[in-house]
């Protein structure tokens, strides 16, 4: 699917979240995948619209660990016979200049193993790529940051709920300040004409 050319000064990004059977991408698997494609203004980092959203479940070949099931609540019966639309996921990621996730080093390992075609995509980490502690936040977890920003997660620890929460967090700005997305892109050297900040490693996570 082709997307309309972005208006002048705008571009396209993606936010992504997954749920898995465990922590090791070499032996565990993705069981839930959510992705939102959005358009943003490159001058100020404001998100101006959602282009497309996708969420799906996937039956793994391995078992779902008890610890993981305790976090996301996804049981074997919920994913039985389910498959992801990998063609749609690849198309959406191909349309985006970058992909953002919270703790991107975790998500990236699983996604690139499942979809080798997306290797080489620019990944940005909203957990490490923004100086949350410098802003006075004691925790960098998505749940705690959402609460601190008065953002309600419709489905905590589920991929779709977390992607929508992350997008809301990136959209957040106080009066006369830039969005959180602007700071993330600025620190990565992708907006505002500044070099990447030294406190994080956004591109290679």
KOLMIVEX-21022 format. One record per residue: residue number from 1; residue in one letter; x, y, z of N, C-alpha, C in turn. Coordinates in steps of 0.05 Angstrom, whole numbers. Atoms other than C-alpha are relative to their C-alpha. Example, Ala and Ser with C-alpha at 12.3 -4.5 7.8 and 13.67 -1.06 7.14 Angstrom:
<zavo 1,"A",<18,-24,0>,<246,-90,156>,<18,24,0>>,
<zavo 2,"S",<-16,-24,-1>,<273,-21,143>,<-15,22,14>>,
end
This chain:
<zavo 1,"X",<17,-24,0>,<0,0,0>,<18,25,0>>,
<zavo 2,"X",<-15,-26,1>,<25,70,-18>,<-15,21,17>>,
<zavo 3,"X",<12,-21,-16>,<14,129,28>,<4,27,-15>>,
<zavo 4,"X",<-1,-26,13>,<0,199,4>,<25,14,9>>,
<zavo 5,"X",<-24,-15,-6>,<60,244,1>,<-6,19,24>>,
<zavo 6,"X",<5,-17,-23>,<67,281,67>,<0,29,-8>>,
<zavo 7,"X",<0,-29,5>,<50,355,67>,<28,12,5>>,
<zavo 8,"X",<-26,-12,-4>,<109,402,65>,<6,4,29>>,
<zavo 9,"X",<-8,-3,-28>,<147,402,130>,<-7,-24,18>>,
<zavo 10,"X",<9,23,-15>,<117,335,152>,<13,-25,-10>>,
<zavo 11,"X",<-11,26,7>,<142,264,152>,<-15,-22,16>>,
<zavo 12,"X",<15,22,-11>,<121,195,176>,<19,-16,19>>,
<zavo 13,"X",<-14,17,-20>,<143,155,238>,<-18,-23,8>>,
<zavo 14,"X",<16,22,-10>,<120,92,273>,<6,-5,29>>,
<zavo 15,"X",<-5,10,-28>,<111,69,345>,<-8,-29,0>>,
<zavo 16,"X",<3,29,1>,<114,-5,360>,<3,-11,28>>,
<zavo 17,"X",<-3,14,-25>,<105,-52,418>,<-7,-30,-5>>,
<zavo 18,"X",<5,29,3>,<106,-128,425>,<-3,-12,28>>,
<zavo 19,"X",<1,17,-23>,<89,-180,477>,<12,-27,-9>>,
<zavo 20,"X",<-15,24,7>,<130,-244,479>,<-4,-23,19>>,
<zavo 21,"X",<2,24,-17>,<135,-314,508>,<21,1,22>>,
<zavo 22,"X",<-22,-2,-20>,<198,-294,547>,<19,22,-7>>,
<zavo 23,"X",<-18,-23,2>,<258,-248,549>,<22,-3,-21>>,
<zavo 24,"X",<-23,4,18>,<310,-280,502>,<-10,-3,-29>>,
<zavo 25,"X",<9,1,28>,<298,-265,428>,<11,-23,-16>>,
<zavo 26,"X",<-12,23,14>,<342,-324,408>,<-17,-25,4>>,
<zavo 27,"X",<15,25,-6>,<295,-375,440>,<-30,5,4>>,
<zavo 28,"X",<28,-6,-4>,<229,-339,454>,<-12,13,-25>>,
<zavo 29,"X",<13,-10,24>,<177,-311,406>,<-20,22,6>>,
<zavo 30,"X",<21,-21,-1>,<130,-253,393>,<-27,-14,0>>,
<zavo 31,"X",<28,10,1>,<57,-268,410>,<-20,22,-4>>,
<zavo 32,"X",<17,-23,6>,<28,-198,402>,<16,22,-11>>,
<zavo 33,"X",<-14,-21,14>,<48,-142,356>,<-19,23,-6>>,
<zavo 34,"X",<16,-24,6>,<21,-71,352>,<17,22,-12>>,
<zavo 35,"X",<-15,-20,15>,<42,-15,306>,<-18,23,-8>>,
<zavo 36,"X",<15,-24,8>,<18,56,294>,<17,17,-18>>,
<zavo 37,"X",<-14,-18,19>,<39,97,234>,<-12,28,3>>,
<zavo 38,"X",<10,-27,-5>,<35,172,246>,<15,20,-17>>,
<zavo 39,"X",<-13,-22,14>,<50,237,211>,<7,21,20>>,
<zavo 40,"X",<-9,-21,-19>,<89,291,247>,<12,23,-14>>,
<zavo 41,"X",<-11,-25,11>,<112,362,235>,<30,0,7>>,
<zavo 42,"X",<-29,1,-5>,<188,362,227>,<11,25,13>>,
<zavo 43,"X",<-10,-25,-11>,<193,434,250>,<-3,1,30>>,
<zavo 44,"X",<4,-2,-29>,<165,425,320>,<-6,-27,14>>,
<zavo 45,"X",<4,26,-11>,<155,350,330>,<-29,-6,8>>,
<zavo 46,"X",<28,5,-7>,<79,355,336>,<-11,-22,-18>>,
<zavo 47,"X",<13,21,15>,<41,293,316>,<-27,10,-11>>,
<zavo 48,"X",<23,-13,13>,<-12,315,266>,<-21,-19,-9>>,
<zavo 49,"X",<21,19,8>,<-48,251,251>,<10,-29,0>>,
<zavo 50,"X",<-6,28,2>,<-51,175,252>,<-8,-10,-28>>,
<zavo 51,"X",<6,9,27>,<-46,143,183>,<-11,-28,0>>,
<zavo 52,"X",<9,28,0>,<-56,70,201>,<9,-13,26>>,
<zavo 53,"X",<-7,15,-25>,<-56,23,261>,<-5,-29,-5>>,
<zavo 54,"X",<3,29,3>,<-47,-52,265>,<6,-13,27>>,
<zavo 55,"X",<-5,16,-24>,<-52,-101,323>,<-8,-29,-6>>,
<zavo 56,"X",<7,28,5>,<-50,-177,320>,<14,-18,20>>,
<zavo 57,"X",<-11,21,-17>,<-37,-240,359>,<13,-22,-17>>,
<zavo 58,"X",<-15,20,15>,<9,-297,339>,<4,-25,18>>,
<zavo 59,"X",<-5,25,-14>,<12,-370,360>,<30,-7,-2>>,
<zavo 60,"X",<-28,7,1>,<84,-387,380>,<4,-31,-2>>,
<zavo 61,"X",<-7,29,0>,<119,-454,372>,<10,-9,27>>,
<zavo 62,"X",<-10,7,-26>,<147,-450,442>,<-22,7,21>>,
<zavo 63,"X",<19,-6,-21>,<110,-445,509>,<2,29,9>>,
<zavo 64,"X",<0,-27,-12>,<91,-379,542>,<8,-3,29>>,
<zavo 65,"X",<-10,4,-27>,<131,-373,606>,<-20,12,20>>,
<zavo 66,"X",<19,-8,-21>,<93,-364,671>,<5,29,7>>,
<zavo 67,"X",<-6,-28,-7>,<129,-298,686>,<-11,19,-21>>,
<zavo 68,"X",<10,-17,21>,<111,-269,619>,<-30,1,0>>,
<zavo 69,"X",<29,1,-1>,<39,-292,624>,<-11,17,23>>,
<zavo 70,"X",<8,-15,-23>,<35,-259,692>,<0,30,-6>>,
<zavo 71,"X",<-2,-28,8>,<55,-192,660>,<-22,8,-19>>,
<zavo 72,"X",<19,-8,21>,<13,-190,597>,<-27,-14,0>>,
<zavo 73,"X",<25,14,-2>,<-41,-240,613>,<-9,-15,-25>>,
<zavo 74,"X",<6,15,25>,<-38,-274,545>,<4,-30,4>>,
<zavo 75,"X",<-2,29,-3>,<-53,-348,549>,<3,-14,-26>>,
<zavo 76,"X",<-3,16,24>,<-41,-404,500>,<-26,-1,-16>>,
<zavo 77,"X",<26,1,13>,<-115,-408,485>,<-7,25,-15>>,
<zavo 78,"X",<5,-25,14>,<-117,-335,465>,<14,3,-26>>,
<zavo 79,"X",<-15,-2,25>,<-65,-343,411>,<-2,-24,-18>>,
<zavo 80,"X",<3,24,16>,<-85,-411,385>,<-10,5,-28>>,
<zavo 81,"X",<8,-4,28>,<-88,-410,309>,<3,28,-11>>,
<zavo 82,"X",<-2,-27,9>,<-72,-336,305>,<26,5,-15>>,
<zavo 83,"X",<-24,-7,15>,<-23,-306,255>,<1,30,-5>>,
<zavo 84,"X",<-3,-29,5>,<5,-237,244>,<-1,5,-30>>,
<zavo 85,"X",<-1,-9,28>,<-4,-200,178>,<27,13,-5>>,
<zavo 86,"X",<-27,-10,2>,<70,-194,166>,<4,18,-25>>,
<zavo 87,"X",<-2,-18,23>,<60,-163,97>,<-9,28,7>>,
<zavo 88,"X",<9,-26,-8>,<21,-106,127>,<20,14,18>>,
<zavo 89,"X",<-20,-11,-18>,<73,-97,182>,<24,11,-16>>,
<zavo 90,"X",<-24,-9,16>,<130,-93,131>,<-7,25,-16>>,
<zavo 91,"X",<8,-24,16>,<91,-43,88>,<-1,25,17>>,
<zavo 92,"X",<2,-23,-17>,<78,2,147>,<27,9,9>>,
<zavo 93,"X",<-27,-8,-9>,<149,0,172>,<16,12,-23>>,
<zavo 94,"X",<-14,-11,23>,<175,14,102>,<-8,29,-5>>,
<zavo 95,"X",<10,-28,5>,<133,78,99>,<11,19,21>>,
<zavo 96,"X",<-9,-17,-22>,<163,104,164>,<30,6,-2>>,
<zavo 97,"X",<-28,-7,-1>,<229,142,171>,<15,-14,22>>,
<zavo 98,"X",<-12,12,-23>,<241,109,238>,<-22,-14,15>>,
<zavo 99,"X",<19,14,-17>,<209,63,289>,<8,6,29>>,
<zavo 100,"X",<-4,-6,-29>,<201,82,363>,<-13,-21,17>>,
<zavo 101,"X",<12,17,-20>,<191,35,420>,<13,6,27>>,
<zavo 102,"X",<-10,-5,-27>,<200,39,495>,<17,-24,8>>,
<zavo 103,"X",<-19,22,-3>,<262,-3,510>,<4,-14,-26>>,
<zavo 104,"X",<-2,10,27>,<278,-12,437>,<19,-23,-4>>,
<zavo 105,"X",<-19,22,2>,<337,-59,448>,<-14,-27,3>>,
<zavo 106,"X",<15,25,-4>,<287,-111,472>,<-17,-6,-24>>,
<zavo 107,"X",<19,4,23>,<235,-102,417>,<15,-6,-26>>,
<zavo 108,"X",<-15,2,26>,<286,-96,361>,<10,-29,-4>>,
<zavo 109,"X",<-10,27,3>,<317,-164,374>,<-21,-20,-9>>,
<zavo 110,"X",<22,17,8>,<250,-199,369>,<-10,6,-28>>,
<zavo 111,"X",<11,-7,26>,<225,-160,309>,<18,-7,-23>>,
<zavo 112,"X",<-18,6,22>,<287,-169,267>,<3,-30,-4>>,
<zavo 113,"X",<-1,30,3>,<287,-244,281>,<-25,-9,-14>>,
<zavo 114,"X",<24,8,13>,<215,-250,260>,<-2,11,-29>>,
<zavo 115,"X",<2,-13,26>,<221,-201,201>,<27,10,-9>>,
<zavo 116,"X",<-27,-8,8>,<292,-201,174>,<0,23,-20>>,
<zavo 117,"X",<2,-21,21>,<269,-154,118>,<2,28,11>>,
<zavo 118,"X",<-1,-27,-12>,<265,-96,167>,<26,6,13>>,
<zavo 119,"X",<-26,-6,-11>,<337,-102,190>,<12,24,-14>>,
<zavo 120,"X",<-11,-25,11>,<372,-36,180>,<-18,24,4>>,
<zavo 121,"X",<18,-22,-6>,<312,5,200>,<11,16,23>>,
<zavo 122,"X",<-8,-18,-22>,<327,65,244>,<-19,-4,24>>,
<zavo 123,"X",<16,4,-24>,<303,50,315>,<7,22,20>>,
<zavo 124,"X",<-4,-20,-21>,<293,103,369>,<-12,-11,25>>,
<zavo 125,"X",<10,10,-26>,<285,87,442>,<-11,23,17>>,
<zavo 126,"X",<13,-21,-16>,<236,130,480>,<7,-2,30>>,
<zavo 127,"X",<-8,3,-28>,<261,102,546>,<28,12,5>>,
<zavo 128,"X",<-27,-9,-3>,<335,118,536>,<6,26,-15>>,
<zavo 129,"X",<-6,-22,18>,<330,172,483>,<-10,27,10>>,
<zavo 130,"X",<10,-25,-12>,<297,225,528>,<12,0,29>>,
<zavo 131,"X",<-13,-3,-26>,<331,251,591>,<-22,3,22>>,
<zavo 132,"X",<22,0,-19>,<274,232,637>,<9,7,28>>,
<zavo 133,"X",<-10,-6,-27>,<316,234,701>,<8,29,2>>,
<zavo 134,"X",<-7,-28,0>,<342,302,682>,<-25,18,3>>,
<zavo 135,"X",<25,-15,-2>,<269,325,680>,<-13,-5,27>>,
<zavo 136,"X",<11,4,-27>,<257,299,751>,<-16,-25,3>>,
<zavo 137,"X",<15,25,-3>,<225,232,736>,<18,-22,11>>,
<zavo 138,"X",<-17,21,-13>,<251,176,781>,<-2,-27,-14>>,
<zavo 139,"X",<3,25,15>,<226,120,736>,<-3,6,-30>>,
<zavo 140,"X",<3,-3,29>,<232,111,661>,<-20,-21,-12>>,
<zavo 141,"X",<19,19,10>,<179,56,656>,<-23,14,-13>>,
<zavo 142,"X",<22,-12,15>,<123,70,607>,<-24,5,19>>,
<zavo 143,"X",<22,-3,-18>,<71,58,661>,<3,24,19>>,
<zavo 144,"X",<-4,-22,-19>,<102,107,710>,<1,27,-14>>,
<zavo 145,"X",<-1,-25,15>,<115,160,657>,<-28,8,-8>>,
<zavo 146,"X",<28,-5,7>,<43,154,633>,<-15,12,23>>,
<zavo 147,"X",<14,-10,-24>,<17,164,704>,<9,29,6>>,
<zavo 148,"X",<-11,-26,-6>,<63,224,714>,<-10,21,-19>>,
<zavo 149,"X",<10,-18,20>,<36,255,650>,<-30,0,-2>>,
<zavo 150,"X",<29,2,-1>,<-36,239,668>,<-12,-12,-26>>,
<zavo 151,"X",<9,15,24>,<-43,191,609>,<-11,-27,10>>,
<zavo 152,"X",<13,25,-7>,<-91,133,618>,<6,-21,-21>>,
<zavo 153,"X",<-5,22,19>,<-68,68,586>,<-25,-18,-1>>,
<zavo 154,"X",<25,15,2>,<-130,32,559>,<4,-30,5>>,
<zavo 155,"X",<-6,29,-4>,<-96,-37,564>,<29,-3,7>>,
<zavo 156,"X",<-28,2,-8>,<-31,-37,605>,<12,-28,-5>>,
<zavo 157,"X",<-16,24,6>,<22,-88,585>,<-12,-17,-22>>,
<zavo 158,"X",<8,12,26>,<-15,-105,521>,<10,18,-22>>,
<zavo 159,"X",<-14,-15,21>,<16,-84,456>,<-15,24,-11>>,
<zavo 160,"X",<15,-23,11>,<-40,-41,429>,<-3,22,20>>,
<zavo 161,"X",<3,-21,-21>,<-52,-5,495>,<26,15,4>>,
<zavo 162,"X",<-26,-12,-5>,<22,8,503>,<9,18,-23>>,
<zavo 163,"X",<-7,-18,23>,<31,36,432>,<-16,26,1>>,
<zavo 164,"X",<17,-24,-1>,<-27,84,441>,<9,18,23>>,
<zavo 165,"X",<-10,-16,-23>,<1,105,509>,<26,13,-7>>,
<zavo 166,"X",<-26,-12,8>,<70,116,480>,<-4,23,-20>>,
<zavo 167,"X",<5,-22,19>,<42,158,423>,<-11,24,15>>,
<zavo 168,"X",<10,-23,-16>,<4,201,474>,<23,13,15>>,
<zavo 169,"X",<-22,-10,-14>,<68,208,514>,<18,17,-18>>,
<zavo 170,"X",<-16,-15,19>,<107,230,453>,<-13,26,-9>>,
<zavo 171,"X",<16,-24,8>,<52,280,436>,<0,21,22>>,
<zavo 172,"X",<3,-18,-23>,<55,311,505>,<19,24,-2>>,
<zavo 173,"X",<-16,-24,-2>,<79,382,513>,<-13,19,19>>,
<zavo 174,"X",<10,-20,-17>,<71,435,565>,<-1,26,-15>>,
<zavo 175,"X",<3,-26,14>,<53,507,547>,<28,11,-7>>,
<zavo 176,"X",<-24,-13,9>,<108,539,506>,<24,-19,0>>,
<zavo 177,"X",<-22,19,1>,<150,475,504>,<-3,-18,-24>>,
<zavo 178,"X",<0,19,22>,<168,424,451>,<-13,-27,10>>,
<zavo 179,"X",<11,26,-7>,<136,355,448>,<23,-19,9>>,
<zavo 180,"X",<-20,21,-7>,<171,294,477>,<12,-12,-25>>,
<zavo 181,"X",<-11,10,26>,<177,270,405>,<22,18,-10>>,
<zavo 182,"X",<-20,-19,10>,<215,333,387>,<27,-5,14>>,
<zavo 183,"X",<-24,4,-15>,<265,320,443>,<14,-26,-9>>,
<zavo 184,"X",<-11,26,8>,<274,247,422>,<14,3,-27>>,
<zavo 185,"X",<-11,-4,27>,<286,267,349>,<24,19,1>>,
<zavo 186,"X",<-22,-19,-3>,<331,325,369>,<25,-14,11>>,
<zavo 187,"X",<-22,14,-12>,<374,280,412>,<12,-20,-19>>,
<zavo 188,"X",<-10,19,20>,<380,232,354>,<13,14,-23>>,
<zavo 189,"X",<-11,-16,22>,<403,288,308>,<-18,-1,-24>>,
<zavo 190,"X",<18,2,23>,<341,279,264>,<-18,24,-3>>,
<zavo 191,"X",<17,-24,2>,<308,346,277>,<15,23,15>>,
<zavo 192,"X",<-11,-23,-14>,<329,416,298>,<28,6,-6>>,
<zavo 193,"X",<-27,-7,8>,<397,413,267>,<21,-4,21>>,
<zavo 194,"X",<-20,5,-21>,<432,387,330>,<10,-28,-1>>,
<zavo 195,"X",<-12,27,-1>,<478,329,341>,<-12,-16,23>>,
<zavo 196,"X",<11,18,-20>,<457,269,381>,<12,5,28>>,
<zavo 197,"X",<-10,-5,-27>,<463,278,456>,<16,-24,10>>,
<zavo 198,"X",<-18,21,-9>,<515,238,494>,<-12,-19,20>>,
<zavo 199,"X",<11,16,-22>,<469,210,548>,<-15,-25,-10>>,
<zavo 200,"X",<15,23,10>,<436,159,502>,<11,-10,-26>>,
<zavo 201,"X",<-9,11,26>,<447,114,442>,<-25,-7,-16>>,
<zavo 202,"X",<26,3,12>,<385,123,401>,<0,-18,-25>>,
<zavo 203,"X",<1,14,26>,<402,95,332>,<6,-30,3>>,
<zavo 204,"X",<-8,28,-4>,<437,31,353>,<-6,-8,28>>,
<zavo 205,"X",<9,6,-27>,<399,4,412>,<2,-30,4>>,
end
